[in-house]
Amino acid sequence: MFCLSSSPLVMGFTRFCFGLAKKTLLAAPMGGMAAAAFDAGPGSLSTFSAWMGIMAFAFQTYFLLSGYADMAVGVAEVLGVRTEDVFHSPYQADGITDFWKRWSLPVAGLIDEKTNTRIGVALTMLIGALWLGASWSLVLWGGIHLGLLALEQVTGAKAVYAGFPKPLRVTITFFILLLTWVFFRAGSILDAVRFLALMFGAGPSSAPTVALLDADMLRNFNTVHFVLCALILWAAPNARSLLRKPASWKPLFALGLLALSILMSTKESGAPELVRQQKQALLIRVGGEGNEVVHVAAGGWLFAKADIAALCGRGPLDSTRAPTCPQSSVDAMLGIAARFKKLGLPLLLVPVPTKTMIYPEHLSPEKFDDPVHHHDQLALHDKLRAAGADVVDLAPEMWRLKLRRQVFLQQDTHWTPDAMKIMAEALTKHIRGKYPQALKSLAETPIVDARLLDRASHGDLVAALDLAAPDAIFPQEQVTLVSIVGMDPRHDSPVTVIGDSFASVFDDPALGFAATGDAGASTPMKAGFGNQLAVLLNQPLDVIADSTGSSISAMRDFIAQPDEQLAKKKLVIWLLSANTLLACR
């Protein structure tokens, strides 16, 4: 009797779905963990996270390559072409030679075993070069494996630890593979050596950011995926063995994997709206998991993942980061400061700390006594000061303020109106003491009117989660804004404020705090940082705020003006997120 589940079409479809699930549901999450470990800056990576990161990369590499192989085998079976398996549970190998027999790339069976393993190493190196980029560390990885293969061939396969029980031989082999994978994944030999040193506890002293990365490694979904990968690798049969005998449940299970893979692989830009929104709501409710942009922390606190990554990453002053974080990004900032110094125009640079720096306790159970700075942050401040900028770090002031009142919105990347006003007061004191020449006499008091505006918003981070019914999970946050009438910005003011969304969050209605029903309105609310600072300084200011970017382009346009225009200015205040100084963009 004909059995539908045994037809080549169904068998091939089932195999294809298993491969897609490997790639999407297993390799992708492991890749995120590996990237976090290998992109970590000095002091941010603990020995624990280093081992988690390299194991995650080992899992990622296998599930990615074997997933693609399963998909190719599945397509071939649908077309009626019988193919050989490429992977045979390679992490169950009890020796390096056995590993390469099991990790048999498409040349298997065509030539002798010795040549076949060498070609397998070469093909894996080629895949690594196309995937991660060519590097000498990748060449060294290939040389190490060829050397280990030669050693086993000279001494006899598994001879070094042949007398050990098989589980111990498998463990030792996997340990050796992990050490070699470091060279495969690292961008250079120096990076690989540093990573290996961290794995054995010989790295630099830990920074406060190490607690953030450790906590991220152990968050709910990472732990579940990590354990699931380990169980599949060492406790479950491989795809060929599992699918060898037809059974009616296997195609149905494959359909479930296909649906789940499509659901989880959907990107924010291309997914059907309903699918995207329902998926995200389910992830938040079941596992407290955000998306590629938002990290969901305990107690309903939301954080921007870009801020966490920048804080724990290598940073702009790390020379080993050159391929992806060019030194010119730092040079641009220093060049802007030098341009102001040459003009004799004071530049007051005000980096606003990110929520991650002020509220790290929502991301890690560790105790924090001070704001969390990136290891490059204070050194970069010193470089900017040496180039001519007056840098005022608000982090200590905001940390002290946090002990008395909330300084960041729970579901937004920005500060609260109270924190903004108090920071404006702190800057006013600094400006009056250091730049009196830029200010008008206190006797000249403009007439202003202040109005209180009660507003509510879910916050930009809830908006980034793109939920169909955000109120069901995240209530709106209530704020009271002080709208200033009679102190509108003036381009001819001797004091210019250039800022990003921290300057305009309570001024630009598009950022979420417009009156109910007026979200599309363009009339400024006049409650932003520039308005508050203008009242405190007793004079209108020239305010240039970039609500959607980092304000660097606005600053470049400003300093591109003719010298005679810039000579009319007495002080330029540059307010920007501290993340802008750390992230390389």
C-alpha positions as CSV (number, residue, x, y, z in Angstrom):
1,M,0.0,0.0,0.0
2,F,1.3,3.4,-0.9
3,C,2.4,5.5,2.2
4,L,2.3,9.2,1.6
5,S,5.0,9.9,4.3
6,S,7.4,7.6,2.4
7,S,7.2,9.4,-1.0
8,P,10.4,11.3,-2.1
9,L,8.4,14.5,-2.2
10,V,7.3,14.3,1.4
11,M,10.6,12.9,2.6
12,G,12.5,15.7,0.9
13,F,10.1,18.4,2.2
14,T,10.5,17.0,5.7
15,R,14.3,17.1,5.5
16,F,14.2,20.6,4.1
17,C,12.1,21.8,7.0
18,F,14.4,20.2,9.5
19,G,17.3,22.1,7.9
20,L,15.5,25.4,7.9
21,A,14.7,25.0,11.6
22,K,18.3,24.3,12.4
23,K,19.4,27.5,10.7
24,T,16.6,29.7,12.0
25,L,15.7,28.4,15.4
26,L,19.1,27.2,16.6
27,A,22.0,28.8,14.6
28,A,20.6,32.4,14.6
29,P,20.2,32.7,18.5
30,M,23.6,31.0,19.0
31,G,25.2,33.5,16.6
32,G,23.9,36.4,18.7
33,M,25.5,35.0,21.8
34,A,28.8,34.4,20.0
35,A,28.8,37.9,18.5
36,A,28.2,39.4,22.0
37,A,31.2,37.6,23.3
38,F,33.6,38.3,20.5
39,D,32.6,41.9,20.1
40,A,33.0,42.6,23.9
41,G,35.5,45.2,24.9
42,P,38.3,44.8,27.5
43,G,37.0,44.1,30.9
44,S,33.4,43.4,29.7
45,L,34.0,39.7,29.0
46,S,34.3,37.3,31.9
47,T,35.7,33.8,31.7
48,F,32.2,32.4,32.0
49,S,30.9,34.5,29.1
50,A,34.0,33.7,27.0
51,W,33.3,29.9,27.3
52,M,29.6,30.5,26.6
53,G,30.5,32.5,23.6
54,I,32.8,30.0,22.0
55,M,30.4,27.1,22.7
56,A,27.6,29.2,21.1
57,F,29.8,29.7,18.1
58,A,30.6,26.0,17.9
59,F,26.8,25.3,18.0
60,Q,26.1,28.1,15.5
61,T,28.7,26.8,13.0
62,Y,27.3,23.2,13.1
63,F,23.6,24.1,12.9
64,L,24.2,26.7,10.2
65,L,26.2,24.5,7.9
66,S,24.3,21.3,8.6
67,G,21.0,23.2,8.2
68,Y,22.0,24.3,4.8
69,A,23.2,20.8,4.0
70,D,19.8,19.3,5.1
71,M,17.9,21.8,3.0
72,A,20.1,20.9,-0.1
73,V,19.5,17.2,0.6
74,G,15.8,17.8,0.9
75,V,15.6,19.7,-2.4
76,A,17.6,16.9,-4.0
77,E,15.2,14.2,-2.7
78,V,12.2,16.2,-4.0
79,L,13.9,16.1,-7.4
80,G,14.5,12.4,-7.1
81,V,18.3,12.7,-6.6
82,R,19.8,10.5,-3.9
83,T,22.7,12.2,-2.1
84,E,25.1,11.4,0.7
85,D,24.9,13.0,4.1
86,V,27.5,15.7,4.8
87,F,27.5,15.8,8.6
88,H,27.3,12.7,10.9
89,S,27.1,14.1,14.4
90,P,30.6,15.6,14.3
91,Y,30.6,16.8,17.9
92,Q,30.2,13.2,19.0
93,A,33.6,12.4,17.6
94,D,36.3,10.9,19.9
95,G,39.3,12.2,18.0
96,I,40.2,14.9,15.4
97,T,40.4,12.4,12.6
98,D,37.0,11.0,13.6
99,F,35.7,14.6,13.7
100,W,36.7,15.2,10.0
101,K,35.3,11.9,9.0
102,R,32.0,13.0,10.4
103,W,32.4,16.6,9.1
104,S,32.6,15.3,5.6
105,L,32.0,18.1,3.1
106,P,30.7,17.3,-0.4
107,V,33.9,15.6,-1.6
108,A,33.2,12.6,0.6
109,G,33.6,9.2,-1.1
110,L,35.3,10.6,-4.2
111,I,38.9,10.2,-3.1
112,D,41.0,8.6,-0.4
113,E,40.3,9.4,3.2
114,K,43.5,11.3,3.9
115,T,43.1,13.7,1.0
116,N,39.4,14.0,1.7
117,T,40.0,15.3,5.2
118,R,42.5,17.8,4.0
119,I,40.1,19.1,1.4
120,G,37.4,19.2,4.0
121,V,39.7,21.5,6.1
122,A,40.3,23.7,3.1
123,L,36.7,23.9,2.1
124,T,35.7,24.9,5.7
125,M,38.4,27.6,5.6
126,L,36.9,28.9,2.4
127,I,33.5,29.0,3.9
128,G,34.9,30.8,6.9
129,A,36.6,33.4,4.6
130,L,33.4,34.0,2.7
131,W,31.4,34.2,6.0
132,L,33.6,36.0,8.4
133,G,36.3,37.5,6.1
134,A,39.8,36.3,5.3
135,S,42.3,36.5,8.1
136,W,45.6,35.0,9.2
137,S,43.8,33.6,12.3
138,L,41.7,31.5,9.9
139,V,44.8,30.3,8.1
140,L,46.3,29.3,11.5
141,W,43.1,27.4,12.3
142,G,43.5,25.4,9.2
143,G,47.2,24.8,10.0
144,I,46.3,23.6,13.5
145,H,43.8,21.1,12.2
146,L,46.1,19.8,9.6
147,G,48.8,19.4,12.2
148,L,46.4,17.5,14.6
149,L,45.4,15.3,11.7
150,A,49.1,14.6,10.9
151,L,49.8,13.8,14.5
152,E,47.0,11.3,14.8
153,Q,48.0,9.7,11.5
154,V,51.6,9.3,12.7
155,T,50.7,8.0,16.2
156,G,47.6,6.2,15.1
157,A,44.1,7.7,15.3
158,K,43.0,8.5,18.9
159,A,46.3,7.1,20.2
160,V,46.9,10.1,22.6
161,Y,43.9,9.3,24.7
162,A,42.7,6.0,23.2
163,G,42.6,4.3,26.6
164,F,40.1,6.7,28.0
165,P,36.3,5.9,28.2
166,K,34.5,7.1,25.1
167,P,32.5,9.9,26.8
168,L,35.8,11.3,28.1
169,R,37.4,11.0,24.6
170,V,34.4,12.9,23.2
171,T,34.7,15.6,25.8
172,I,38.4,16.0,25.2
173,T,37.9,16.2,21.5
174,F,35.2,18.9,21.9
175,F,37.4,20.8,24.2
176,I,40.2,20.8,21.6
177,L,37.7,21.9,18.9
178,L,36.5,24.8,21.0
179,L,40.1,26.1,21.4
180,T,40.6,25.9,17.6
181,W,37.2,27.5,16.9
182,V,38.6,30.7,18.6
183,F,41.0,31.2,15.8
184,F,38.3,30.5,13.2
185,R,35.9,33.2,14.7
186,A,38.4,35.9,15.9
187,G,39.3,38.6,13.5
188,S,43.0,38.3,14.0
189,I,45.6,36.1,15.8
190,L,46.0,38.8,18.5
191,D,42.2,38.8,19.1
192,A,42.3,35.0,19.3
193,V,45.1,35.0,21.8
194,R,43.3,37.6,24.0
195,F,40.1,35.5,23.9
196,L,41.9,32.3,24.8
197,A,43.6,34.2,27.7
198,L,40.1,35.3,28.9
199,M,38.9,31.7,28.7
200,F,41.5,30.7,31.2
201,G,41.1,33.7,33.5
202,A,44.1,35.7,32.3
203,G,42.4,38.7,30.8
204,P,42.2,42.3,32.0
205,S,40.5,43.2,35.3
206,S,36.7,43.1,35.1
207,A,34.8,46.3,34.5
208,P,31.2,46.9,35.7
209,T,30.0,46.1,32.2
210,V,31.0,42.4,32.7
211,A,27.9,41.9,34.9
212,L,25.7,43.2,32.1
213,L,27.1,40.8,29.5
214,D,27.0,37.8,31.9
215,A,23.3,38.5,32.6
216,D,22.6,38.8,28.9
217,M,24.2,35.4,28.3
218,L,21.9,33.8,30.8
219,R,18.7,35.5,29.9
220,N,15.7,33.2,29.4
221,F,15.8,32.6,25.6
222,N,19.5,32.3,25.4
223,T,19.6,29.6,28.2
224,V,16.7,27.7,26.5
225,H,18.3,27.8,23.1
226,F,21.8,26.8,24.5
227,V,20.4,23.8,26.4
228,L,18.3,22.7,23.4
229,C,21.3,22.8,21.1
230,A,23.4,20.7,23.6
231,L,20.6,18.1,23.9
232,I,20.2,17.8,20.1
233,L,24.0,17.5,19.6
234,W,24.6,14.8,22.2
235,A,21.3,13.2,23.1
236,A,19.3,13.1,19.8
237,P,19.8,11.2,16.6
238,N,20.9,13.2,13.5
239,A,18.4,14.1,10.8
240,R,19.2,11.1,8.5
241,S,18.7,8.6,11.3
242,L,15.6,10.3,12.6
243,L,13.9,10.5,9.2
244,R,15.1,7.1,7.9
245,K,11.8,5.3,8.7
246,P,8.6,7.0,7.4
247,A,6.0,8.0,9.9
248,S,2.9,10.1,9.6
249,W,3.8,12.4,12.4
250,K,7.1,13.5,10.9
251,P,5.7,15.5,8.0
252,L,3.2,17.1,10.4
253,F,6.1,17.9,12.8
254,A,8.0,19.3,9.8
255,L,5.1,21.6,8.9
256,G,5.2,22.9,12.5
257,L,8.9,23.6,12.2
258,L,8.4,25.3,8.9
259,A,5.7,27.6,10.4
260,L,7.8,28.4,13.4
261,S,10.9,29.0,11.3
262,I,9.0,31.4,9.1
263,L,7.5,33.1,12.1
264,M,10.9,33.6,13.9
265,S,12.9,34.5,10.8
266,T,10.5,37.3,9.8
267,K,12.2,40.7,9.7
268,E,10.4,43.9,10.9
269,S,10.4,45.4,7.4
270,G,8.9,42.4,5.5
271,A,6.6,40.5,7.8
272,P,2.8,40.7,7.5
273,E,1.8,43.1,10.2
274,L,-0.5,40.8,12.1
275,V,2.1,37.9,12.1
276,R,4.8,40.3,13.3
277,Q,2.7,41.8,16.1
278,Q,1.3,38.6,17.4
279,K,4.7,36.9,17.4
280,Q,6.2,39.8,19.4
281,A,3.4,39.8,22.0
282,L,3.8,36.1,22.5
283,L,7.6,36.4,23.0
284,I,7.1,39.1,25.6
285,R,4.4,37.2,27.5
286,V,6.0,33.8,27.4
287,G,9.7,34.6,27.8
288,G,10.1,38.3,28.4
289,E,11.9,38.5,25.1
290,G,12.1,41.7,23.0
291,N,13.2,42.0,19.4
292,E,16.4,43.1,17.5
293,V,16.0,46.7,18.8
294,V,14.5,46.4,22.3
295,H,15.6,44.5,25.4
296,V,12.8,43.7,27.8
297,A,14.0,43.7,31.4
298,A,12.4,42.9,34.7
299,G,9.6,45.1,36.0
300,G,8.5,46.3,32.6
301,W,11.7,48.3,32.0
302,L,12.8,48.5,28.4
303,F,16.3,49.2,27.1
304,A,17.7,49.9,23.6
305,K,19.9,47.0,22.6
306,A,22.2,49.4,20.7
307,D,22.9,51.2,24.0
308,I,23.8,47.9,25.7
309,A,26.0,46.8,22.8
310,A,27.8,50.1,22.7
311,L,28.4,50.1,26.4
312,C,29.8,46.5,26.4
313,G,31.6,46.7,23.0
314,R,35.1,47.4,22.1
315,G,34.6,51.1,21.7
316,P,36.0,53.8,19.4
317,L,39.6,53.9,20.8
318,D,40.2,50.2,20.3
319,S,42.7,49.9,17.4
320,T,41.8,46.2,16.9
321,R,38.3,47.3,15.9
322,A,39.5,49.1,12.8
323,P,37.7,47.0,10.1
324,T,34.2,47.8,11.5
325,C,34.9,50.9,13.7
326,P,37.3,53.1,11.7
327,Q,39.5,55.5,13.6
328,S,38.1,58.3,11.4
329,S,34.9,58.1,13.4
330,V,36.9,59.4,16.4
331,D,38.9,61.7,14.3
332,A,35.7,63.4,13.1
333,M,34.7,64.2,16.6
334,L,38.2,65.5,17.4
335,G,38.3,67.4,14.2
336,I,35.1,69.2,15.1
337,A,36.5,70.2,18.5
338,A,39.7,71.4,16.9
339,R,37.7,73.5,14.4
340,F,36.0,75.3,17.3
341,K,39.3,75.8,19.0
342,K,40.8,77.4,15.9
343,L,37.9,79.8,15.6
344,G,38.2,80.7,19.2
345,L,34.5,79.7,19.7
346,P,33.8,77.8,22.9
347,L,32.3,74.3,22.4
348,L,30.5,72.9,25.4
349,L,30.0,69.1,24.8
350,V,27.4,67.5,26.9
351,P,27.1,63.7,26.6
352,V,23.8,62.5,28.1
353,P,24.3,59.0,29.7
354,T,22.1,56.3,28.4
355,K,19.5,54.5,30.5
356,T,21.8,51.5,30.6
357,M,24.5,53.5,32.3
358,I,22.1,54.9,35.0
359,Y,19.8,51.9,35.6
360,P,22.1,48.8,35.2
361,E,20.4,47.1,38.1
362,H,17.4,46.3,35.9
363,L,19.7,44.3,33.6
364,S,21.9,42.5,36.2
365,P,21.4,41.3,39.8
366,E,24.8,42.8,40.7
367,K,25.1,45.8,42.9
368,F,26.3,49.0,41.3
369,D,27.6,52.0,43.3
370,D,28.3,54.3,40.4
371,P,27.2,55.0,36.8
372,V,28.4,52.3,34.4
373,H,30.9,53.9,32.0
374,H,32.4,52.3,28.9
375,H,36.2,51.6,29.4
376,D,36.9,54.1,26.6
377,Q,34.5,56.8,27.7
378,L,36.6,58.9,30.1
379,A,39.7,58.6,27.9
380,L,37.7,59.9,25.0
381,H,36.4,62.8,27.1
382,D,40.0,63.6,27.9
383,K,41.0,63.5,24.2
384,L,38.1,65.8,23.3
385,R,39.2,68.2,26.1
386,A,42.7,68.2,24.8
387,A,41.3,69.0,21.3
388,G,39.6,72.1,22.7
389,A,36.1,71.0,23.8
390,D,34.7,71.6,27.3
391,V,33.2,68.2,28.2
392,V,30.6,68.1,31.0
393,D,29.7,64.5,31.9
394,L,26.1,64.4,33.4
395,A,26.4,60.8,34.5
396,P,27.5,61.5,38.2
397,E,24.8,64.1,38.6
398,M,22.1,61.9,37.2
399,W,23.2,59.0,39.3
400,R,22.8,61.1,42.5
401,L,19.5,62.4,41.2
402,K,18.3,58.8,40.7
403,L,18.4,58.2,44.4
404,R,15.7,60.9,44.9
405,R,13.5,60.5,41.8
406,Q,13.2,58.7,38.5
407,V,15.5,60.1,35.8
408,F,14.6,58.0,32.8
409,L,11.3,57.0,31.4
410,Q,10.6,53.3,31.9
411,Q,9.5,52.6,28.3
412,D,11.5,55.2,26.5
413,T,15.2,55.9,25.8
414,H,14.9,59.4,27.1
415,W,15.1,61.2,30.4
416,T,12.1,62.4,32.4
417,P,11.0,66.0,32.2
418,D,12.2,66.5,35.8
419,A,15.6,65.1,35.1
420,M,15.9,67.2,32.0
421,K,15.1,70.4,33.9
422,I,17.5,69.6,36.7
423,M,20.3,68.8,34.3
424,A,19.6,72.1,32.5
425,E,20.0,73.8,35.9
426,A,23.3,72.1,36.4
427,L,24.5,73.3,33.0
428,T,23.3,76.8,33.7
429,K,25.5,77.0,36.7
430,H,28.5,75.8,34.7
431,I,27.8,78.3,31.9
432,R,27.3,81.3,34.1
433,G,30.6,80.5,35.9
434,K,32.7,79.8,32.8
435,Y,31.1,81.7,29.9
436,P,29.6,85.0,31.2
437,Q,30.6,86.7,28.0
438,A,27.9,84.7,26.1
439,L,25.1,85.8,28.4
440,K,22.9,88.9,28.6
441,S,22.5,90.9,31.8
442,L,20.1,89.4,34.3
443,A,18.5,92.9,34.4
444,E,17.1,92.3,30.9
445,T,14.3,89.9,31.7
446,P,12.1,88.8,28.8
447,I,8.4,88.2,29.5
448,V,7.5,84.5,29.3
449,D,4.5,82.4,30.1
450,A,4.7,78.8,31.4
451,R,1.9,76.3,30.9
452,L,1.6,72.8,32.4
453,L,0.9,70.0,29.9
454,D,-0.2,66.6,31.1
455,R,0.7,64.1,28.5
456,A,1.0,60.3,28.2
457,S,2.9,58.0,25.9
458,H,3.9,54.4,25.6
459,G,7.4,55.5,24.7
460,D,9.6,55.0,21.7
461,L,10.8,51.5,22.9
462,V,7.2,50.2,23.0
463,A,6.7,51.7,19.6
464,A,9.8,49.8,18.4
465,L,8.3,46.5,19.6
466,D,5.4,47.2,17.2
467,L,2.6,45.6,19.2
468,A,-1.0,45.4,18.0
469,A,-2.4,46.2,21.4
470,P,0.5,47.8,23.5
471,D,-1.9,48.7,26.4
472,A,-2.4,45.0,27.1
473,I,1.2,44.7,28.1
474,F,2.6,48.2,28.6
475,P,0.5,51.0,30.1
476,Q,1.2,54.6,29.0
477,E,3.6,56.6,31.1
478,Q,2.2,59.9,32.4
479,V,4.4,63.1,32.3
480,T,3.8,66.7,33.2
481,L,5.6,69.1,30.8
482,V,6.4,72.8,31.3
483,S,5.7,74.6,28.0
484,I,7.5,77.9,27.7
485,V,5.8,80.7,25.7
486,G,7.7,83.8,24.9
487,M,11.2,82.3,24.6
488,D,11.1,80.9,21.1
489,P,14.5,80.0,19.4
490,R,16.2,82.7,17.5
491,H,18.9,82.1,14.9
492,D,20.6,85.4,15.8
493,S,21.2,84.3,19.4
494,P,24.9,84.3,20.4
495,V,24.3,80.9,22.1
496,T,23.5,77.9,19.9
497,V,22.3,74.5,21.2
498,I,22.8,71.6,18.8
499,G,21.2,68.3,20.0
500,D,19.7,65.0,19.2
501,S,16.4,63.6,20.4
502,F,17.4,64.3,24.0
503,A,17.0,68.0,23.1
504,S,13.7,67.6,21.3
505,V,11.8,64.7,23.0
506,F,9.4,67.1,24.8
507,D,9.3,69.6,22.0
508,D,8.8,67.5,18.8
509,P,5.2,66.0,18.9
510,A,6.4,63.3,16.5
511,L,8.5,61.7,19.4
512,G,5.4,60.6,21.2
513,F,4.2,63.2,23.7
514,A,1.7,65.1,21.6
515,A,-1.8,65.7,22.9
516,T,-4.2,62.8,22.4
517,G,-5.3,62.9,18.7
518,D,-2.5,65.3,17.7
519,A,0.3,62.8,17.1
520,G,0.7,64.0,13.5
521,A,0.7,67.7,14.5
522,S,3.9,69.7,13.8
523,T,3.4,72.5,16.3
524,P,6.3,72.3,18.8
525,M,5.2,71.8,22.4
526,K,7.9,74.2,23.6
527,A,8.8,72.0,26.6
528,G,12.2,70.7,25.3
529,F,15.7,71.1,26.7
530,G,16.4,74.3,24.6
531,N,13.3,76.0,26.1
532,Q,14.2,75.1,29.7
533,L,17.8,76.2,29.3
534,A,16.7,79.5,27.6
535,V,14.6,80.4,30.6
536,L,17.3,79.6,33.0
537,L,19.9,81.6,31.0
538,N,17.4,84.4,30.6
539,Q,17.7,84.7,26.9
540,P,16.4,83.0,23.7
541,L,18.8,80.4,22.2
542,D,19.4,79.2,18.6
543,V,18.2,75.6,18.9
544,I,19.1,73.0,16.2
545,A,17.7,69.6,17.1
546,D,17.9,66.4,15.0
547,S,15.1,64.2,16.3
548,T,15.9,61.2,14.2
549,G,19.7,61.1,14.1
550,S,22.8,61.6,16.2
551,S,23.1,65.3,15.5
552,I,26.6,64.9,14.0
553,S,25.3,65.9,10.6
554,A,23.7,69.0,12.0
555,M,27.0,69.9,13.7
556,R,28.9,69.4,10.5
557,D,26.5,71.7,8.6
558,F,26.8,74.3,11.4
559,I,30.6,74.4,11.3
560,A,30.6,74.5,7.5
561,Q,29.2,78.1,7.7
562,P,31.5,80.9,6.7
563,D,33.8,82.1,9.5
564,E,32.1,85.5,9.6
565,Q,28.8,83.8,10.5
566,L,30.3,81.7,13.2
567,A,32.1,84.8,14.6
568,K,28.7,86.1,15.7
569,K,28.3,83.1,18.1
570,K,29.7,83.3,21.7
571,L,29.0,79.7,22.8
572,V,27.9,76.4,21.2
573,I,26.4,73.7,23.4
574,W,26.4,70.2,21.8
575,L,23.9,67.9,23.6
576,L,24.1,64.3,22.5
577,S,23.6,60.8,23.7
578,A,26.7,59.2,25.2
579,N,26.1,56.3,22.8
580,T,27.0,58.6,19.9
581,L,30.5,58.9,21.3
582,L,30.8,55.1,21.8
583,A,29.1,53.6,18.8
584,C,31.1,53.8,15.6
585,R,28.8,55.3,13.0
